[in-house]
């Protein structure tokens, strides 16, 4: 699975990079992993995904936070 | 009849920036870039000292605890106990008026932001423009402060408050 490493970045960079990644990969339908270290992202990434109609699932929260994100799923 | 349709987020976000210090510049650019990636149309209006946030030369963007008792001032370097101290609480206010103190506080603030994983204010400002955030400098205050268009970064528009109100939403705006 493709992995997007956004660790070490503070708000709002994780969602800016996630958005850029999505616009650079317009055809991507497969799920991918988003890894972040900013603790605020624990709530912010799901909020962003909900707003952007992306499916988002928390995979782990220690040591880094990992989400599985996918386009076009029902939210 | 009550309307049960879901409440949609405002597609627009606007902010009036009146402060020209480094910390408040960060606050605005962080909010603006976030709103922009969440598909809001973002309009920033810079007036009075907020104009400093748009200058090519950002050396004037500083932080100083002088006259700002709310500020938390912590050292980004040193042992753990030392970094926990809020020096704005510990030291008498007089200390911040000593020569070099605002430079020291600014350096410390930048260092702290870097350690947080935050980018420079210049890079964050550039990101905002790349994301399509619209920035307008208040022409009246530009003239009043003797600034020239050349002093400003590219991508900034010059207009007055009427233009700002004509283009901004009636739902949400902030004054910083």
gemmi code that builds the backbone of each chain (N, CA, C; Angstrom):
import gemmi

chains = {
    "A": [
        ("UNK", (0.841, -1.197, 0.000), (0.000, 0.000, 0.000), (0.881, 1.253, 0.000)),
        ("UNK", (0.470, 2.234, -0.782), (1.244, 3.474, -0.845), (1.223, 4.199, 0.514)),
        ("UNK", (2.339, 4.824, 0.823), (2.476, 5.424, 2.142), (2.878, 6.891, 1.997)),
        ("UNK", (2.162, 7.748, 2.683), (2.465, 9.176, 2.649), (3.006, 9.570, 4.023)),
        ("UNK", (4.295, 9.874, 4.048), (4.943, 10.189, 5.326), (4.860, 11.692, 5.608)),
        ("UNK", (4.029, 12.052, 6.560), (3.863, 13.467, 6.910), (4.325, 13.715, 8.341)),
        ("UNK", (5.223, 12.853, 8.812), (5.700, 13.002, 10.188), (6.615, 14.223, 10.288)),
        ("UNK", (6.638, 14.811, 11.455), (7.501, 15.966, 11.708), (6.890, 17.272, 11.241)),
        ("UNK", (5.707, 17.198, 10.648), (5.063, 18.421, 10.156), (3.977, 18.876, 11.125)),
        ("UNK", (3.922, 20.185, 11.321), (2.912, 20.742, 12.217), (1.716, 21.256, 11.421)),
        ("UNK", (0.590, 21.377, 12.096), (-0.635, 21.921, 11.511), (-0.342, 23.264, 10.853)),
        ("UNK", (-0.768, 23.536, 9.650), (-1.701, 22.767, 8.828), (-1.010, 21.944, 7.747)),
        ("UNK", (0.318, 21.779, 7.832), (1.039, 21.129, 6.741), (0.564, 19.712, 6.400)),
        ("UNK", (0.229, 18.867, 7.402), (-0.236, 17.528, 7.006), (-1.422, 17.548, 6.040)),
        ("UNK", (-2.404, 18.403, 6.286), (-3.545, 18.377, 5.357), (-3.236, 19.076, 4.039)),
        ("UNK", (-2.315, 20.039, 4.077), (-1.916, 20.681, 2.814), (-1.201, 19.660, 1.931)),
        ("UNK", (-0.304, 18.888, 2.552), (0.433, 17.863, 1.792), (-0.498, 16.745, 1.331)),
        ("UNK", (-1.462, 16.399, 2.165), (-2.417, 15.352, 1.786), (-3.245, 15.813, 0.586)),
        ("UNK", (-3.669, 17.050, 0.626), (-4.451, 17.605, -0.475), (-3.611, 17.645, -1.762)),
        ("UNK", (-2.337, 18.060, -1.625), (-1.460, 18.101, -2.790), (-1.262, 16.709, -3.369)),
        ("UNK", (-1.068, 15.742, -2.479), (-0.881, 14.359, -2.911), (-2.100, 13.887, -3.707)),
        ("UNK", (-3.286, 14.215, -3.222), (-4.510, 13.806, -3.916), (-4.635, 14.481, -5.282)),
        ("UNK", (-4.264, 15.754, -5.343), (-4.402, 16.424, -6.642), (-3.316, 15.987, -7.620)),
        ("UNK", (-2.187, 15.512, -7.081), (-1.140, 14.996, -7.972), (-1.444, 13.576, -8.451)),
        ("UNK", (-2.349, 12.904, -7.739), (-2.731, 11.537, -8.112), (-4.243, 11.460, -8.313)),
        ("UNK", (-4.738, 12.137, -9.371), (-6.195, 12.241, -9.530), (-6.892, 10.902, -9.806)),
        ("UNK", (-6.114, 9.941, -10.293), (-6.749, 8.667, -10.647), (-6.668, 7.638, -9.522)),
        ("UNK", (-5.979, 7.979, -8.482), (-5.756, 7.019, -7.397), (-7.067, 6.630, -6.701)),
        ("UNK", (-7.392, 5.342, -6.753), (-8.593, 4.853, -6.077), (-8.259, 3.902, -4.938)),
        ("UNK", (-7.011, 3.393, -4.966), (-6.604, 2.442, -3.930), (-6.420, 3.148, -2.591)),
        ("UNK", (-6.616, 2.397, -1.518), (-6.345, 3.014, -0.214), (-4.851, 3.256, -0.026)),
        ("UNK", (-4.511, 4.245, 0.740), (-3.110, 4.526, 1.054), (-2.987, 4.923, 2.523)),
        ("UNK", (-1.740, 4.828, 2.999), (-1.493, 5.108, 4.416), (-0.968, 6.531, 4.581)),
        ("UNK", (-1.522, 7.229, 5.536), (-1.029, 8.568, 5.878), (-0.455, 8.496, 7.292)),
        ("UNK", (0.822, 8.837, 7.394), (1.485, 8.770, 8.694), (1.799, 10.189, 9.166)),
        ("UNK", (1.373, 10.501, 10.383), (1.606, 11.847, 10.934), (2.115, 11.744, 12.372)),
        ("UNK", (2.767, 12.806, 12.828), (3.233, 12.814, 14.222), (2.577, 13.934, 15.040)),
        ("UNK", (1.975, 14.893, 14.350), (1.289, 15.998, 15.021), (0.036, 15.459, 15.720)),
        ("UNK", (-0.027, 15.604, 17.048), (-1.122, 14.965, 17.787), (-2.486, 15.550, 17.414)),
        ("UNK", (-2.516, 16.800, 16.982), (-3.775, 17.415, 16.569), (-4.365, 16.737, 15.339)),
        ("UNK", (-3.472, 16.096, 14.571), (-3.906, 15.432, 13.332), (-4.830, 14.257, 13.611)),
        ("UNK", (-4.798, 13.777, 14.832), (-5.667, 12.656, 15.217), (-7.138, 13.013, 14.966)),
        ("UNK", (-7.479, 14.253, 15.191), (-8.844, 14.698, 14.905), (-8.928, 15.414, 13.563)),
        ("UNK", (-7.838, 16.096, 13.216), (-7.881, 16.939, 12.019), (-7.920, 16.151, 10.715)),
        ("UNK", (-7.176, 15.062, 10.646), (-7.179, 14.277, 9.401), (-8.578, 13.689, 9.138)),
        ("UNK", (-9.220, 13.052, 10.150), (-10.593, 12.574, 9.891), (-11.559, 13.708, 9.529)),
        ("UNK", (-11.400, 14.868, 10.167), (-12.292, 15.995, 9.861), (-12.097, 16.447, 8.416)),
        ("UNK", (-10.840, 16.522, 8.022), (-10.527, 16.911, 6.643), (-11.108, 15.889, 5.662)),
        ("UNK", (-10.899, 14.601, 5.988), (-11.373, 13.531, 5.098), (-12.893, 13.551, 4.970)),
        ("UNK", (-13.564, 13.789, 6.077), (-15.025, 13.841, 6.032), (-15.486, 14.977, 5.122)),
        ("UNK", (-14.820, 16.111, 5.270), (-15.191, 17.278, 4.472), (-14.887, 17.060, 2.997)),
        ("UNK", (-13.797, 16.315, 2.729), (-13.370, 16.074, 1.349), (-13.979, 14.786, 0.776)),
        ("UNK", (-14.877, 14.167, 1.519), (-15.522, 12.920, 1.108), (-14.513, 11.801, 0.841)),
        ("UNK", (-13.619, 11.632, 1.785), (-12.638, 10.552, 1.714), (-12.949, 9.598, 2.858)),
        ("UNK", (-12.700, 8.342, 2.617), (-12.864, 7.377, 3.682), (-11.588, 7.361, 4.514)),
        ("UNK", (-11.738, 7.377, 5.818), (-10.555, 7.489, 6.672), (-10.695, 6.583, 7.885)),
        ("UNK", (-9.676, 5.782, 8.091), (-9.728, 4.832, 9.194), (-8.443, 4.923, 9.991)),
        ("UNK", (-8.565, 5.023, 11.284), (-7.370, 5.082, 12.137), (-6.792, 3.674, 12.264)),
        ("UNK", (-5.518, 3.517, 11.929), (-4.883, 2.198, 12.006), (-4.058, 2.047, 13.270)),
        ("UNK", (-3.369, 3.094, 13.645), (-2.616, 3.066, 14.902), (-2.391, 4.489, 15.380)),
        ("UNK", (-2.199, 4.624, 16.702), (-1.950, 5.973, 17.213), (-0.618, 6.066, 17.949)),
        ("UNK", (0.094, 4.958, 18.030), (1.416, 4.924, 18.660), (2.378, 4.112, 17.803)),
        ("UNK", (3.667, 4.466, 17.672), (4.282, 5.718, 18.140), (3.855, 6.899, 17.258)),
        ("UNK", (3.659, 6.627, 15.965), (3.102, 7.657, 15.100), (1.650, 7.339, 14.785)),
        ("UNK", (0.936, 8.344, 14.349), (-0.469, 8.157, 14.013), (-0.557, 7.710, 12.546)),
        ("UNK", (-1.327, 6.667, 12.311), (-1.485, 6.169, 10.939), (-2.948, 6.058, 10.564)),
        ("UNK", (-3.265, 6.606, 9.406), (-4.633, 6.492, 8.885), (-4.592, 5.767, 7.553)),
        ("UNK", (-5.650, 5.023, 7.288), (-5.819, 4.482, 5.945), (-6.882, 5.362, 5.263)),
        ("UNK", (-6.484, 5.939, 4.155), (-7.368, 6.881, 3.472), (-7.698, 6.355, 2.084)),
        ("UNK", (-8.932, 6.553, 1.688), (-9.339, 6.105, 0.346), (-10.383, 7.051, -0.238)),
        ("UNK", (-10.264, 7.240, -1.514), (-11.202, 8.117, -2.236), (-12.557, 7.485, -2.467)),
        ("UNK", (-13.525, 8.342, -2.599), (-14.800, 7.929, -3.171), (-15.660, 6.981, -2.365)),
        ("UNK", (-15.253, 6.670, -1.143), (-16.063, 5.760, -0.354), (-17.215, 6.529, 0.272)),
        ("UNK", (-18.178, 5.784, 0.769), (-19.304, 6.450, 1.450), (-18.810, 7.013, 2.767)),
        ("UNK", (-19.207, 8.225, 3.027), (-18.772, 8.829, 4.296), (-19.990, 9.066, 5.176)),
    ],
    "B": [
        ("UNK", (-42.586, 25.580, 8.471), (-41.984, 24.248, 8.325), (-40.488, 24.339, 8.583)),
        ("UNK", (-40.009, 23.458, 9.399), (-38.576, 23.529, 9.721), (-37.740, 22.907, 8.617)),
        ("UNK", (-36.590, 23.466, 8.431), (-35.695, 22.990, 7.382), (-34.750, 21.944, 7.970)),
        ("UNK", (-34.884, 20.734, 7.503), (-34.077, 19.652, 8.071), (-32.853, 19.318, 7.223)),
        ("UNK", (-32.621, 20.097, 6.180), (-31.449, 19.809, 5.347), (-30.169, 20.112, 6.137)),
        ("UNK", (-29.106, 19.368, 5.857), (-27.879, 19.559, 6.627), (-27.295, 20.960, 6.434)),
        ("UNK", (-26.665, 21.433, 7.478), (-26.058, 22.761, 7.417), (-24.715, 22.632, 6.683)),
        ("UNK", (-24.565, 23.385, 5.630), (-23.311, 23.317, 4.872), (-22.318, 24.342, 5.385)),
        ("UNK", (-21.051, 23.933, 5.382), (-20.006, 24.861, 5.799), (-19.958, 26.016, 4.812)),
        ("UNK", (-19.616, 27.161, 5.324), (-19.506, 28.327, 4.453), (-18.424, 28.104, 3.425)),
        ("UNK", (-18.714, 28.426, 2.166), (-17.676, 28.218, 1.165), (-16.632, 29.323, 1.185)),
        ("UNK", (-16.838, 30.322, 2.021), (-15.898, 31.439, 2.059), (-15.373, 31.668, 3.462)),
        ("UNK", (-14.168, 32.181, 3.523), (-13.587, 32.545, 4.810), (-12.800, 33.825, 4.612)),
        ("UNK", (-12.979, 34.760, 5.499), (-12.199, 35.980, 5.346), (-11.686, 36.474, 6.677)),
        ("UNK", (-10.642, 37.227, 6.596), (-9.937, 37.652, 7.794), (-9.327, 39.034, 7.574)),
        ("UNK", (-9.465, 39.863, 8.581), (-8.841, 41.186, 8.536), (-7.636, 41.151, 9.465)),
        ("UNK", (-6.475, 41.383, 8.898), (-5.243, 41.309, 9.681), (-4.767, 42.717, 10.012)),
        ("UNK", (-4.774, 43.045, 11.293), (-4.325, 44.389, 11.677), (-3.009, 44.356, 12.446)),
        ("UNK", (-2.570, 43.155, 12.797), (-1.350, 43.048, 13.605), (-0.146, 42.640, 12.770)),
        ("UNK", (0.958, 43.256, 13.049), (2.169, 43.005, 12.259), (3.276, 42.381, 13.063)),
        ("UNK", (2.912, 41.421, 13.906), (3.962, 40.707, 14.637), (4.042, 39.279, 14.100)),
        ("UNK", (5.184, 38.658, 14.332), (5.433, 37.331, 13.763), (4.407, 36.296, 14.215)),
        ("UNK", (4.042, 36.328, 15.483), (3.093, 35.329, 15.987), (1.711, 35.465, 15.340)),
        ("UNK", (1.263, 36.705, 15.200), (-0.062, 36.885, 14.600), (-0.050, 36.668, 13.087)),
        ("UNK", (1.118, 36.855, 12.478), (1.231, 36.538, 11.053), (1.045, 35.029, 10.875)),
        ("UNK", (1.680, 34.259, 11.751), (1.523, 32.803, 11.699), (0.065, 32.412, 11.866)),
        ("UNK", (-0.586, 32.998, 12.864), (-1.976, 32.634, 13.148), (-2.844, 32.783, 11.897)),
        ("UNK", (-2.690, 33.900, 11.214), (-3.534, 34.158, 10.038), (-3.200, 33.242, 8.877)),
        ("UNK", (-1.905, 33.090, 8.605), (-1.530, 32.263, 7.458), (-1.864, 30.787, 7.695)),
        ("UNK", (-1.796, 30.343, 8.935), (-2.174, 28.961, 9.233), (-3.677, 28.768, 8.995)),
        ("UNK", (-4.479, 29.696, 9.512), (-5.932, 29.591, 9.309), (-6.283, 29.687, 7.828)),
        ("UNK", (-5.619, 30.613, 7.134), (-5.937, 30.837, 5.720), (-5.596, 29.610, 4.882)),
        ("UNK", (-4.415, 29.033, 5.115), (-4.028, 27.871, 4.299), (-4.928, 26.678, 4.603)),
        ("UNK", (-5.292, 26.532, 5.872), (-6.178, 25.426, 6.244), (-7.541, 25.580, 5.575)),
        ("UNK", (-8.115, 26.767, 5.666), (-9.424, 27.007, 5.055), (-9.365, 26.770, 3.556)),
        ("UNK", (-8.241, 27.165, 2.965), (-8.108, 27.017, 1.521), (-8.059, 25.551, 1.084)),
        ("UNK", (-7.290, 24.711, 1.788), (-7.275, 23.298, 1.381), (-8.593, 22.616, 1.685)),
        ("UNK", (-9.426, 23.246, 2.529), (-10.743, 22.666, 2.781), (-11.789, 23.320, 1.880)),
        ("UNK", (-11.293, 23.783, 0.741), (-12.137, 24.270, -0.353), (-12.911, 25.546, -0.057)),
        ("UNK", (-12.422, 26.318, 0.860), (-13.057, 27.625, 1.059), (-12.324, 28.649, 0.210)),
        ("UNK", (-13.086, 29.623, -0.202), (-12.496, 30.741, -0.920), (-11.990, 31.688, 0.168)),
        ("UNK", (-10.707, 31.971, 0.168), (-10.147, 32.731, 1.290), (-9.702, 34.121, 0.857)),
        ("UNK", (-10.121, 35.068, 1.631), (-9.838, 36.472, 1.349), (-9.198, 37.084, 2.594)),
        ("UNK", (-7.960, 37.551, 2.458), (-7.295, 38.189, 3.591), (-7.140, 39.677, 3.289)),
        ("UNK", (-7.516, 40.478, 4.241), (-7.410, 41.930, 4.077), (-6.427, 42.455, 5.113)),
        ("UNK", (-5.344, 43.073, 4.652), (-4.297, 43.533, 5.555), (-4.377, 45.037, 5.715)),
        ("UNK", (-4.494, 45.454, 6.954), (-4.601, 46.882, 7.195), (-3.700, 47.298, 8.354)),
        ("UNK", (-3.418, 48.569, 8.449), (-2.513, 49.095, 9.480), (-1.239, 48.235, 9.592)),
        ("UNK", (-0.902, 47.822, 10.808), (0.397, 47.147, 10.982), (0.400, 45.741, 10.388)),
        ("UNK", (-0.777, 45.252, 10.068), (-0.892, 43.944, 9.421), (-0.210, 43.931, 8.060)),
        ("UNK", (-0.030, 45.117, 7.483), (0.650, 45.227, 6.180), (2.047, 44.619, 6.227)),
        ("UNK", (2.644, 44.662, 7.399), (4.000, 44.111, 7.559), (4.071, 42.636, 7.159)),
        ("UNK", (2.950, 41.952, 7.285), (2.917, 40.521, 6.945), (3.117, 40.308, 5.449)),
        ("UNK", (2.938, 41.364, 4.653), (3.002, 41.203, 3.196), (4.272, 41.774, 2.579)),
        ("UNK", (5.155, 42.305, 3.407), (6.354, 42.927, 2.856), (7.373, 41.874, 2.416)),
        ("UNK", (8.114, 42.215, 1.366), (9.190, 41.320, 0.914), (10.200, 41.142, 2.043)),
        ("UNK", (10.526, 42.251, 2.679), (11.483, 42.216, 3.780), (10.744, 41.885, 5.076)),
        ("UNK", (10.933, 40.666, 5.552), (10.190, 40.220, 6.731), (10.964, 40.447, 8.033)),
        ("UNK", (12.078, 41.179, 7.933), (12.882, 41.375, 9.149), (12.123, 42.202, 10.202)),
        ("UNK", (11.066, 42.888, 9.756), (10.282, 43.674, 10.703), (9.250, 42.844, 11.456)),
        ("UNK", (9.074, 41.589, 11.056), (8.123, 40.719, 11.759), (8.817, 40.112, 12.970)),
        ("UNK", (8.440, 40.589, 14.127), (9.107, 40.146, 15.350), (8.089, 39.805, 16.419)),
        ("UNK", (8.576, 39.220, 17.501), (7.739, 39.089, 18.693), (8.499, 39.725, 19.853)),
        ("UNK", (7.774, 40.369, 20.717), (8.406, 40.894, 21.925), (7.430, 40.766, 23.086)),
        ("UNK", (7.896, 40.264, 24.214), (7.018, 40.161, 25.389), (6.760, 41.522, 26.039)),
        ("UNK", (7.421, 42.557, 25.534), (7.252, 43.899, 26.112), (5.800, 44.362, 25.949)),
        ("UNK", (5.151, 44.591, 27.067), (3.754, 45.031, 27.031), (2.791, 43.935, 26.638)),
        ("UNK", (3.255, 42.691, 26.657), (2.365, 41.575, 26.312), (2.417, 40.513, 27.398)),
        ("UNK", (1.718, 40.758, 28.494), (1.769, 39.816, 29.617), (1.178, 38.448, 29.283)),
        ("UNK", (0.389, 38.375, 28.194), (-0.238, 37.094, 27.839), (0.733, 36.142, 27.169)),
        ("UNK", (1.841, 36.684, 26.673), (2.769, 35.835, 25.912), (3.474, 34.812, 26.789)),
        ("UNK", (3.623, 33.618, 26.263), (4.375, 32.567, 26.947), (5.749, 32.519, 26.303)),
        ("UNK", (6.768, 32.756, 27.100), (8.123, 32.806, 26.550), (8.958, 31.694, 27.145)),
        ("UNK", (9.244, 30.696, 26.310), (10.048, 29.573, 26.782), (11.285, 29.422, 25.920)),
        ("UNK", (12.349, 28.957, 26.550), (13.591, 28.774, 25.817), (13.532, 27.499, 24.983)),
        ("UNK", (13.922, 27.582, 23.695), (13.947, 26.363, 22.876), (15.196, 25.534, 23.129)),
        ("UNK", (16.139, 26.084, 23.890), (17.380, 25.347, 24.185), (17.592, 25.254, 25.698)),
        ("UNK", (18.496, 24.351, 26.065), (18.829, 24.198, 27.478), (18.249, 22.932, 28.063)),
        ("UNK", (18.553, 22.657, 29.344), (18.023, 21.455, 29.990), (16.499, 21.528, 30.151)),
        ("UNK", (15.914, 20.354, 30.374), (14.454, 20.209, 30.453), (13.788, 21.238, 31.380)),
        ("UNK", (14.283, 21.354, 32.630), (13.677, 22.279, 33.608), (13.728, 23.712, 33.110)),
        ("UNK", (14.817, 24.032, 32.404), (15.035, 25.394, 31.916), (14.027, 25.733, 30.822)),
        ("UNK", (13.758, 24.731, 29.963), (12.849, 24.957, 28.836), (11.391, 25.038, 29.273)),
        ("UNK", (11.126, 24.564, 30.515), (9.746, 24.599, 31.011), (9.360, 25.960, 31.590)),
        ("UNK", (10.371, 26.757, 31.898), (10.105, 28.037, 32.561), (9.466, 29.039, 31.589)),
        ("UNK", (8.381, 29.666, 32.033), (7.811, 30.773, 31.256), (8.493, 32.058, 31.732)),
        ("UNK", (9.433, 32.509, 30.939), (10.252, 33.650, 31.354), (9.475, 34.942, 31.410)),
        ("UNK", (8.340, 34.976, 30.756), (7.510, 36.180, 30.810), (6.828, 36.312, 32.179)),
        ("UNK", (6.689, 35.178, 32.871), (6.117, 35.184, 34.222), (7.219, 35.436, 35.255)),
        ("UNK", (8.376, 34.852, 34.989), (9.474, 34.867, 35.955), (10.214, 36.199, 36.031)),
        ("UNK", (10.459, 36.794, 34.873), (11.295, 37.989, 34.844), (10.460, 39.263, 34.924)),
        ("UNK", (10.997, 40.305, 35.532), (10.260, 41.573, 35.533), (10.156, 42.133, 34.116)),
        ("UNK", (9.033, 42.766, 33.821), (8.760, 43.274, 32.473), (9.857, 44.176, 31.934)),
        ("UNK", (10.529, 44.830, 32.841), (11.606, 45.747, 32.485), (12.680, 45.083, 31.625)),
        ("UNK", (12.913, 43.792, 31.894), (13.955, 43.032, 31.197), (13.756, 43.084, 29.683)),
        ("UNK", (12.468, 43.041, 29.250), (12.186, 42.969, 27.804), (12.454, 44.289, 27.095)),
        ("UNK", (12.715, 45.338, 27.882), (13.007, 46.619, 27.241), (14.508, 46.799, 27.019)),
        ("UNK", (15.300, 45.850, 27.493), (16.749, 45.951, 27.297), (17.097, 45.754, 25.820)),
        ("UNK", (18.161, 46.395, 25.364), (18.537, 46.263, 23.950), (18.771, 44.798, 23.565)),
        ("UNK", (18.280, 44.433, 22.399), (18.515, 43.076, 21.888), (17.475, 42.060, 22.324)),
        ("UNK", (16.610, 42.450, 23.273), (15.650, 41.483, 23.807), (14.600, 41.051, 22.792)),
        ("UNK", (14.145, 41.991, 21.943), (13.119, 41.584, 20.978), (13.737, 40.665, 19.918)),
        ("UNK", (15.009, 40.906, 19.595), (15.678, 39.995, 18.654), (15.837, 38.611, 19.264)),
        ("UNK", (16.175, 38.591, 20.541), (16.355, 37.310, 21.226), (15.024, 36.549, 21.304)),
        ("UNK", (13.964, 37.283, 21.664), (12.643, 36.654, 21.766), (12.189, 36.145, 20.397)),
        ("UNK", (12.489, 36.915, 19.347), (12.110, 36.518, 17.985), (12.870, 35.270, 17.551)),
        ("UNK", (14.165, 35.264, 17.858), (15.000, 34.108, 17.530), (14.477, 32.853, 18.235)),
        ("UNK", (14.151, 33.019, 19.512), (13.620, 31.897, 20.298), (12.303, 31.402, 19.737)),
        ("UNK", (11.449, 32.330, 19.331), (10.136, 31.976, 18.773), (10.305, 31.195, 17.475)),
        ("UNK", (11.219, 31.685, 16.608), (11.454, 31.008, 15.324), (11.984, 29.598, 15.556)),
        ("UNK", (12.887, 29.497, 16.531), (13.470, 28.196, 16.857), (12.395, 27.229, 17.339)),
        ("UNK", (11.485, 27.744, 18.170), (10.410, 26.916, 18.697), (9.479, 26.452, 17.589)),
        ("UNK", (9.166, 27.332, 16.669), (8.298, 26.976, 15.559), (8.953, 25.891, 14.707)),
        ("UNK", (10.254, 26.028, 14.506), (10.997, 25.057, 13.714), (10.959, 23.681, 14.380)),
        ("UNK", (11.166, 23.695, 15.692), (11.149, 22.428, 16.434), (9.774, 21.772, 16.383)),
        ("UNK", (8.739, 22.579, 16.250), (7.370, 22.080, 16.146), (7.081, 21.448, 14.791)),
        ("UNK", (7.982, 21.690, 13.833), (7.746, 21.199, 12.482), (7.026, 22.234, 11.638)),
        ("UNK", (7.043, 23.463, 12.092), (6.370, 24.542, 11.375), (7.367, 25.185, 10.397)),
        ("UNK", (6.887, 25.582, 9.249), (7.812, 26.209, 8.303), (7.946, 27.711, 8.583)),
        ("UNK", (8.850, 28.338, 7.833), (9.074, 29.765, 8.052), (7.826, 30.528, 7.621)),
        ("UNK", (7.671, 31.719, 8.142), (6.475, 32.500, 7.825), (6.461, 32.871, 6.336)),
        ("UNK", (7.654, 33.045, 5.762), (7.745, 33.365, 4.326), (7.230, 32.190, 3.488)),
        ("UNK", (7.647, 30.983, 3.871), (7.230, 29.785, 3.134), (5.730, 29.536, 3.306)),
        ("UNK", (5.239, 29.808, 4.505), (3.819, 29.604, 4.775), (2.979, 30.601, 3.955)),
        ("UNK", (3.467, 31.817, 3.874), (2.807, 32.869, 3.085), (2.776, 32.480, 1.608)),
        ("UNK", (3.901, 31.954, 1.128), (4.001, 31.505, -0.255), (3.024, 30.354, -0.516)),
        ("UNK", (2.935, 29.444, 0.456), (1.996, 28.317, 0.337), (0.568, 28.831, 0.213)),
        ("UNK", (0.229, 29.823, 1.018), (-1.118, 30.414, 0.951), (-1.407, 30.919, -0.461)),
        ("UNK", (-0.443, 31.629, -1.038), (-0.646, 32.174, -2.387), (-0.789, 31.047, -3.407)),
        ("UNK", (0.041, 30.018, -3.256), (-0.051, 28.860, -4.158), (-1.420, 28.200, -4.069)),
        ("UNK", (-1.979, 28.193, -2.862), (-3.282, 27.561, -2.657), (-4.429, 28.436, -3.150)),
        ("UNK", (-4.102, 29.651, -3.560), (-5.136, 30.523, -4.103), (-5.755, 31.481, -3.105)),
        ("UNK", (-5.102, 31.640, -1.962), (-5.590, 32.606, -0.978), (-5.409, 34.015, -1.553)),
        ("UNK", (-6.459, 34.795, -1.486), (-6.384, 36.144, -2.040), (-5.978, 37.136, -0.950)),
        ("UNK", (-4.950, 37.908, -1.241), (-4.461, 38.858, -0.242), (-4.588, 40.277, -0.776)),
        ("UNK", (-5.220, 41.107, 0.026), (-5.398, 42.501, -0.369), (-4.786, 43.419, 0.680)),
        ("UNK", (-3.975, 44.361, 0.219), (-3.404, 45.349, 1.123), (-4.270, 46.593, 1.067)),
        ("UNK", (-4.604, 47.108, 2.226), (-5.449, 48.302, 2.312), (-4.684, 49.513, 1.779)),
        ("UNK", (-5.165, 50.032, 0.670), (-4.460, 51.121, -0.009), (-4.283, 52.352, 0.876)),
        ("UNK", (-5.314, 52.672, 1.641), (-5.240, 53.868, 2.476), (-4.099, 53.759, 3.484)),
        ("UNK", (-3.975, 52.596, 4.138), (-2.910, 52.459, 5.142), (-1.531, 52.293, 4.494)),
        ("UNK", (-1.505, 51.731, 3.271), (-0.238, 51.639, 2.534), (0.301, 53.057, 2.324)),
        ("UNK", (-0.591, 53.948, 1.879), (-0.199, 55.340, 1.635), (0.166, 56.038, 2.941)),
        ("UNK", (-0.650, 55.793, 3.946), (-0.442, 56.456, 5.239), (0.921, 56.112, 5.829)),
        ("UNK", (1.340, 54.857, 5.638), (2.612, 54.433, 6.221), (3.789, 54.647, 5.281)),
        ("UNK", (3.521, 55.301, 4.151), (4.608, 55.615, 3.233), (5.230, 54.393, 2.596)),
        ("UNK", (4.446, 53.349, 2.418), (4.970, 52.144, 1.773), (4.738, 52.232, 0.264)),
        ("UNK", (5.567, 51.517, -0.496), (5.442, 51.485, -1.955), (4.995, 50.097, -2.383)),
        ("UNK", (4.359, 50.036, -3.554), (3.922, 48.724, -4.058), (5.091, 47.769, -4.193)),
        ("UNK", (6.245, 48.321, -4.519), (7.458, 47.517, -4.675), (7.897, 46.820, -3.389)),
        ("UNK", (7.457, 47.366, -2.255), (7.852, 46.776, -0.975), (7.128, 45.458, -0.723)),
        ("UNK", (6.051, 45.232, -1.472), (5.194, 44.073, -1.211), (5.545, 42.879, -2.100)),
        ("UNK", (5.255, 41.687, -1.599), (5.476, 40.473, -2.388), (4.526, 40.462, -3.590)),
        ("UNK", (4.877, 39.682, -4.588), (4.010, 39.544, -5.757), (2.734, 38.805, -5.354)),
        ("UNK", (1.660, 39.109, -6.044), (0.420, 38.382, -5.795), (-0.531, 39.121, -4.873)),
        ("UNK", (-0.082, 40.270, -4.362), (-0.924, 41.061, -3.462), (-1.710, 42.080, -4.269)),
        ("UNK", (-2.967, 42.253, -3.912), (-3.748, 43.289, -4.573), (-3.887, 44.495, -3.661)),
        ("UNK", (-4.139, 45.643, -4.259), (-4.285, 46.861, -3.467), (-5.687, 47.419, -3.662)),
        ("UNK", (-6.403, 47.549, -2.562), (-7.759, 48.078, -2.633), (-8.169, 48.538, -1.243)),
        ("UNK", (-9.351, 49.113, -1.153), (-9.811, 49.618, 0.131), (-10.856, 48.727, 0.770)),
        ("UNK", (-11.318, 49.141, 1.942), (-12.306, 48.379, 2.684), (-13.588, 48.108, 1.878)),
        ("UNK", (-14.058, 49.073, 1.053), (-15.275, 48.766, 0.285), (-15.104, 47.533, -0.604)),
        ("UNK", (-13.927, 47.405, -1.216), (-13.680, 46.227, -2.056), (-13.695, 44.957, -1.202)),
        ("UNK", (-13.117, 45.073, -0.021), (-13.099, 43.900, 0.864), (-14.517, 43.481, 1.224)),
        ("UNK", (-15.341, 44.448, 1.611), (-16.710, 44.098, 2.000), (-17.545, 43.628, 0.815)),
        ("UNK", (-17.214, 44.127, -0.368), (-17.964, 43.694, -1.544), (-17.664, 42.236, -1.882)),
        ("UNK", (-16.480, 41.782, -1.515), (-16.071, 40.439, -1.927), (-16.153, 39.382, -0.833)),
        ("UNK", (-16.457, 39.782, 0.371), (-16.393, 38.804, 1.464), (-17.766, 38.343, 1.905)),
        ("UNK", (-17.788, 37.196, 2.563), (-19.073, 36.607, 2.947), (-19.724, 37.371, 4.088)),
        ("UNK", (-21.016, 37.160, 4.215), (-21.703, 37.785, 5.337), (-21.796, 36.825, 6.511)),
        ("UNK", (-21.137, 35.685, 6.371), (-21.249, 34.677, 7.416), (-20.079, 34.662, 8.400)),
        ("UNK", (-18.881, 34.565, 7.906), (-17.768, 34.399, 8.831), (-16.594, 35.264, 8.443)),
        ("UNK", (-16.166, 36.099, 9.345), (-14.896, 36.766, 9.166), (-14.248, 37.016, 10.507)),
        ("UNK", (-12.943, 37.070, 10.512), (-12.197, 37.271, 11.746), (-11.423, 38.566, 11.687)),
        ("UNK", (-11.210, 39.119, 12.859), (-10.366, 40.312, 12.948), (-9.173, 39.969, 13.831)),
        ("UNK", (-7.994, 40.036, 13.233), (-6.785, 39.709, 14.003), (-5.902, 40.943, 14.094)),
    ],
}
model = gemmi.Model(1)
for chain_id, residues in chains.items():
    chain = gemmi.Chain(chain_id)
    for i, (resn, *xyz) in enumerate(residues, 1):
        res = gemmi.Residue()
        res.name, res.seqid = resn, gemmi.SeqId(i, " ")
        for name, pos in zip(("N", "CA", "C"), xyz):
            atom = gemmi.Atom()
            atom.name, atom.element = name, gemmi.Element(name[0])
            atom.pos, atom.b_iso = gemmi.Position(*pos), 0.0
            res.add_atom(atom)
        chain.add_residue(res)
    model.add_chain(chain)
structure = gemmi.Structure()
structure.add_model(model)
structure.setup_entities()
